[in-house]
Amino acid sequence: MMFELILLAPVVQVETLSDALDALDALSVSVEDADAHTPAEQALFGEPGMPPPKAGWERSRIVALFATEALARDAATLLQAQDFFAGCHVVAIQAVPEQDWVRLTQSQFTPVEITPEFWIVPTWHEPPAQARQVIRLDPGLAFGTGTHPTTRMCLRWIAARGTSGQSLGRVLDYGCGSGILAIGAAKFGAVAIDAVDIDEAAVESTRANAQANHVQLQTGLPDKAVGRYQTVLANILATPLRVLAPLLCAHVQPGGNLVLAGILERQADELKAAYLPYCQLQVQDEQEGWILMTAQF
Ligand SMILES: C[S@@+](CC[C@H](N)C(=O)[O-])C[C@H]1O[C@@H](n2cnc3c(N)ncnc32)[C@H](O)[C@@H]1O
């Protein structure tokens, strides 16, 4: 049985308290917004390229995990005697029931249905009986486990194209993350696939996932994208997609398709306008407030 010490602290004290808890043998320290799920909740992240709305929460809840109750109590007593603890409070010291953490984490990632025949399946699960196409993928550092609606819509587009007898041809996956779209394209008959990302970790992850799925991809940084492609897929976000408009459109061959995701419903018009010099984007799909936009060249 482990014990957690729960503290409330103003944002200016969080770093000092976290360092002190580390020094007092806390096994882990996590910090969350004490006002989460209330009207006072604050977002900490902005869109990429935009500054975050705030550097920290007004009131933070700090949870430190200790191996024994005595260690948790000693840490609380020591902290309460420090000057920097002014304005902070000990909320509770409580037992944490034993968990099988690996099993708990794994149970949160179950197979994801893209279509009744096409599934994303973690390696610790058997594929569902009706699955005809399967991507094996475990959660990792790079974005793209199939659980996000933007990824699912792109995969659904790929599957629809692949099963309708229309060739995906040469494919570019721009902003490949885990490589899930590129791997999906390979499963649905794409002939030559380039998967690129500005993040080296994503490139590495794509390489490993392609190997695990026995598919051939060329992967690398964005300068690996060369020439024109029948299919260009980019699931990024509206702001970078606007900036990338000329570059992405220059990679689509005549008669080819551009498929964009990472766009919110209310951003449809600004994306249409940004791409108008090159093509006519249409809303092709919608899931949970996100849209998929496509254009034929
Ligand atoms: C939302 S993830 C999508 C991952 C995957 N393609 C999917 O559909 O799940 C966006 C990826 O785009 C990459 N990215 C962001 N800006 C980029 C840019 N300007 N050029 C290339 N890649 C970019 C990020 O590093 C990230 O891996």
The ligand as an SDF file (V2000), in Angstrom:
LIG
                    3D

 27 29  0  0  0  0  0  0  0  0999 V2000
   -1.7740   15.9930  -34.9770 C   0  0  0  0  0  0  0  0  0  0  0  0
   -0.2530   15.1730  -35.3000 S   0  0  0  0  0  0  0  0  0  0  0  0
   -0.7920   14.0380  -36.5610 C   0  0  0  0  0  0  0  0  0  0  0  0
   -0.0860   12.7190  -36.5410 C   0  0  0  0  0  0  0  0  0  0  0  0
   -0.6420   11.6860  -37.5120 C   0  0  0  0  0  0  0  0  0  0  0  0
   -0.4110   12.0860  -38.8980 N   0  0  0  0  0  0  0  0  0  0  0  0
   -2.1250   11.4440  -37.2980 C   0  0  0  0  0  0  0  0  0  0  0  0
   -2.9080   11.7130  -38.1990 O   0  0  0  0  0  0  0  0  0  0  0  0
   -2.5190   10.9950  -36.2170 O   0  0  0  0  0  0  0  0  0  0  0  0
    0.6180   16.4440  -36.1930 C   0  0  0  0  0  0  0  0  0  0  0  0
    2.0650   16.1240  -36.5050 C   0  0  0  0  0  0  0  0  0  0  0  0
    2.5260   17.1630  -37.3760 O   0  0  0  0  0  0  0  0  0  0  0  0
    3.8390   17.5250  -37.0380 C   0  0  0  0  0  0  0  0  0  0  0  0
    4.0420   18.9090  -37.5230 N   0  0  0  0  0  0  0  0  0  0  0  0
    3.6000   20.0640  -36.9780 C   0  0  0  0  0  0  0  0  0  0  0  0
    3.9620   21.1260  -37.7390 N   0  0  0  0  0  0  0  0  0  0  0  0
    4.6360   20.6210  -38.8100 C   0  0  0  0  0  0  0  0  0  0  0  0
    5.2600   21.1990  -39.9440 C   0  0  0  0  0  0  0  0  0  0  0  0
    5.2810   22.5030  -40.1340 N   0  0  0  0  0  0  0  0  0  0  0  0
    5.8640   20.3800  -40.8320 N   0  0  0  0  0  0  0  0  0  0  0  0
    5.8650   19.0480  -40.6440 C   0  0  0  0  0  0  0  0  0  0  0  0
    5.3030   18.4250  -39.5790 N   0  0  0  0  0  0  0  0  0  0  0  0
    4.6860   19.2030  -38.6730 C   0  0  0  0  0  0  0  0  0  0  0  0
    3.9040   17.3540  -35.5400 C   0  0  0  0  0  0  0  0  0  0  0  0
    5.2410   17.1410  -35.1040 O   0  0  0  0  0  0  0  0  0  0  0  0
    2.9960   16.1310  -35.3190 C   0  0  0  0  0  0  0  0  0  0  0  0
    3.7310   14.9270  -35.2870 O   0  0  0  0  0  0  0  0  0  0  0  0
  1  2  1  0
  2  3  1  0
  2 10  1  0
  3  4  1  0
  4  5  1  0
  5  6  1  0
  5  7  1  0
  7  8  2  0
  7  9  1  0
 10 11  1  0
 11 12  1  0
 11 26  1  0
 12 13  1  0
 13 14  1  0
 13 24  1  0
 14 15  1  0
 14 23  1  0
 15 16  2  0
 16 17  1  0
 17 18  1  0
 17 23  2  0
 18 19  1  0
 18 20  2  0
 20 21  1  0
 21 22  2  0
 22 23  1  0
 24 25  1  0
 24 26  1  0
 26 27  1  0
M  CHG  2   2   1   9  -1
M  END
$$$$
